[in-house]
Amino acid sequence: AFAAEPAQPRYNTVTLQAEAQREVQNDLLNAALYVEANDPSPAGVANIVNKSVNEALRIAKEYKNVRARSGSNQTFPVYSRSNQLQGWRGRGEIRIESRDFEAASALIGRLQSGMQLASIHFSVSRETRRAAEDELALEAIAAFKARAELLRKAIGGRGYKLQSLNVSSGHNVPQPRFA
């Protein structure tokens, strides 16, 4: 049988925490626009919706600082109160993303002549968030060192050893929601 040695007691062990934070401005716009159509046949609905979405994507190409892509596309039957098939309804959407708010707003305004705006969401871009997190990690480590030195002096120690370090961004990424 094996016996574990009892853990050596640690003397003059101090646990401390330091953090750094700042507000980071939103620099990314996400929007969803959609078109809906009715037709007696599912192919007719698909044709109308696809033409509208493709035209919107063609227009979006004129805006170099705006990324546009197709979103969800749905077709479903429409029934009367007596449960008789009356026709088909379809919906297609495009999604827009840009750090150029002015260009994105101009594109959205232009597309609203044939599409409906489903949502606009503002967030911090991945690049901006990473840069801010890197800067904040360095600030938090500097704050930790300053606090550790203060405590070392307060307890009359000659130095200190770092036993564990956890650097966390504490960031939860909110997911954009599209109606």
N, C-alpha and C positions, 0 to 999 in steps of 0.2 A: 504494500500500500504506500501511496505517496502522500506526504503531508506538505501543505503549502506553508512557507514561512510567513509569519505575521508581517503585515506591512509596517515599514519603519515610520514612526510618527514624524510628521513634518512640523518643524518649528518655524516661527516667523513667516508663515505662509499667508499671503494676502490675496484675495480675489478682487479684482477691480474691472471696471468696464468703462469704455469711453466711446463716444459716438460723435459723428459730424453729420449735419444735415443742412439742406438748403432747398429752396423752392426752385424748380426748373420749369421754364415757360414751355407751354405746348407749342410744338413747331410742325405738327403733322395733321393734315385734314383728311378725314375719310368720309366719303359720302356714298349713298346708294340712291339711284334713280330707277324708276320702273315704268313700264308701259303695260296696259291691259287692253285686251281686244276680245270681241265676240264674233262668232261666225257659225254657220250651220255645220261646218265640218272641222275636225281637229287639224287637218292639213291647212285649211284656210286660216285658222287661228295661228298656227305655227308660222305660216308665211307672213302674216301681218306683224307678229311680234318680232320675228327674225329680221325683217326689213327695218323696223324701228331701231332695234338694238344695233344692227350693223351700221346704220346711218349715224347713230350716236357715237359709236366707236370711230367711225371715219372722221367725224367732226372733232372728236377728242384728240386725234393725231396732230391737229393743227396747234395744239397747246403742248409745246415741247417739255415743259416742267411739270406736266400732269400725267400720271400713270392711270390708264383706264383699262378695265377688263370686263368681260361679261360675267354676270353673276348667275343666280338661279333662274331656271326657266320651268314653268309649270303649265300644264294644260289639263282641264278637268271638265266633265260634262255638266250641263245645266238642265235641271228637270223642272217640269211644271208642278203645280200643286197636286195634280192627278198622277204624278210619277211618270209622266211621259217625257222622253228626251226632247228638249227644245233646241239644243245647240251646244256649242262649246265655248269655254272662256279660257283665255290664256294670259299669262303674265311672264314678262321677261325683265331682267334688270341688268344694269351696269354698275360697277363700283369704281370710284375715283379715289385716288390717293395723291397728295402733293404737299410739299413743304412751302410751295408758292401759293399762299392763300388768295392773292389777288387773281392769279390765273385760274385757279380752281373755281373761285366764285364766278368769274366771267363765264367759264365753261358751263357751270351748273345753270346760270341764268339763261344761257343760250339753249341748253338742252330742255329746259322747262317748257319750251313752246310745244314739245311733243311728248314729254315724259313728266311724271310726277316725282317729287323729291320724297324719298322714304325716310332718310335720316342723314344727319351730319354729326360727326364725332371728332373731337379734337384730342390729341394725345402728344406725348413726347416721343420723338423718333428714336429708333434703336441706337443710332449713332450718337445722338445727343445724350441719351441715357447712359450709354457706356462711358462716354467721356466724363460725365458728371460723377459717375460711380468711381472711376479711377481717381479723380481729384479728391473725392470725399474719403476714399480708403486711405490715401496719404495723410489727409487732415486728421482722420480718426486715429491713425497710428501715432502721429505726432502728439495728439492729445493724450493718448495712452502713455507714451513715454514721459510726458510732463507730469502726469498724475502719479506714475510709478516713482519718479524721482522725488516728488513731494512726499509721498508716503515713506520712501526709504529714509529721507532726512528726518521725518517725524518719529520714526522708530529707532533712529540711530544706527541704521545698517550701513555696511561698507559698500554694498552693491546689491544687485538683485539678479535673479535668473528668471527668465520667462519660461514657464512650464507649459502653457497652452495659449494659443492665439486663434481666435475665430473672427474672420473678417466677412461680414455679410452685408449685402446691399439692402436687405429688408424690403425689397421691391416686389410687389405683386402686380403683374401686368394685367390691366383690365382688358378684356376682349371686346372688340367693337361688336355691337349688336345691330343687326339689320332687320328692319321690319319686313 
